[in-house]
């Protein structure tokens, strides 16, 4: 990803709950309305933000053993918009996330077809999702999704996701 001059559209670091997510999304919506970005690009940014924030909430470990807080930002660069998030995930969740993101990154050509099939055959999981969020993010991404995991302890990792739209 080539990045240069930046303009922060939205930035947050701290605990997340659904009230905070709603406030962040309302703020994002207002800020996007003030930009000269196309309607399609604004919708892709907003959709990616929704999925990213919901995934942070939905996949947070039930028993956190670290005090590491989630981070979320949307920044405009000369060559695109970057949506970035970081949060604690369990080691089990790490393997699942890596597998899903790699699958999406390796199937960008067929993502619309795969998404439609997933949508038709999806079931709601214990966490409350249908596993479609990362596919929506992949559909919105201009490039392959970038991610990393940093070990916190034996049970948790700090997961960072970077999406260029």
Buried (B, 14 or more C-beta within 10 A) or exposed (E): EEEEEEEEBBEBEEEBEEEBBEEBBEEBEEBBEEBEBEEEBBEBBBBBBBBBBBBBBEBBBEEEEEEBBBBBBBBBBEEBBBBBBBBBBBBEBBEBBEEBBEBBBEEBEEBEEBBEEEEEEEEEEEEEBBBBBBBBBBBBBBEBBBBEBEEBEEBBBBBBBBBBB
